[in-house]
Amino acid sequence: MKILLFFIAFLVGADELMLGPILVPIGQDLGVAPERVTLFITAYSLALACCQLLLHWRRMHPVKMQ
């Protein structure tokens, strides 16, 4: 199970590294400054962190069905 979790974490990190270089051309096509485009990576990382916290909390405190 630990190897699977490691592999998933690796894929998430690799996804963020591959996303960075293509943001500048996408920003140029959309007419957005590169500084503003990099906020996308920050927003993605924060959303991912919040989802991970929520899913972990749900796993530790399951809802009991009646």
Residue pairs with C-beta under 8 A, 6 or more apart in sequence:
12 48
16 41
16 44
16 45
19 41
19 44
20 38
20 41
23 34
23 37
23 38
23 40
23 41
24 34
24 37
26 37
27 33
27 34
27 36
27 37
